[in-house]
Amino acid sequence: MRKLSCMLDLWLFEQLVPEERRQLEPLTRKYSYARGQRLFSEGDPAAMVLLVTSGRVKLYKVSSDGKEVILGFLGAHDLLGEETLFRDGTRPFSAEALEPTTACACSKDDLEALATQHSSIAAKLTRTLGEKLTQMADQLADIAMYDVRDRLVRLLARLAREQGEPTHLGLSMDRHITHEDLAALVGASRVMVSNAMGGLRESGLLLVDGQRRFVVSQALLDEAGASSDPMPRTPACACFRKS
């Protein structure tokens, strides 16, 4: 498996001097996953932290009765597995590639050592974990405070901000996020989500482009209050560049 340093070009390591970066290059490796292949399963040893460099990943748990509960989606430039740092244990959920996906990985032990040696890395990891906790709290609050239609608006706005491609119509997202996936994320039935999606399309808040992809309009983003800037995601290495 070819070693490469793209994970070290992430904003997480931007304050390291060139010599420190060169010393860390042997610690990173690249992995490729086919559509439907698991990156890891719930209960696996938590030994690696991964950076998704292309593709999309679904995070989920399976209930005791065999029902899949979707926790979220990741795309290029997203970290995966940092919640297991500084503790021994296993993966708390499963991760599956929704399309051909590549990721760079660093062992948990090596990344923990880096965070111990460099306060800037520790601070940025803390920020990342804090943002994920905030996102989880927001999702729980949405279920308690908003109806299905408004929960869906807030979810679509967040997914569009994180993974959407700018177009003249709005932020375009792949349609392989199914109504069933959205229903799991907002805590509603598929029928209720389908009805709400139909209403959003009728009102012009949600569009479909010529490639049959969802397009989240600026009006929907404004309604959800999704105007703040996301965490910096600078495509600093070849893995991040589109072919």
Buried (B, 14 or more C-beta within 10 A) or exposed (E): EEEBBBBBBBBBBBEBEEEBBEEBEEBBBBBBBEEEEBBBEBEBEBBBBBBBBBBBBBBBEEEEEEEBEBBBBBBBBBBBBBBBBEEEEEBEBBBBBBBEBBBBBBBBEBBBEBBEEBEEBBEBBEEBBEEBEEEEEEBEEBEEEBEBBBBBBBBBBBBBBBBBEEEEBBBBBBEEBEBBBBBBBBBBEBEBBBBBBEEBEEEEBBBEBEEEBBBBBEEBBEBBEBEEEEEEBEBBBEBBEEE
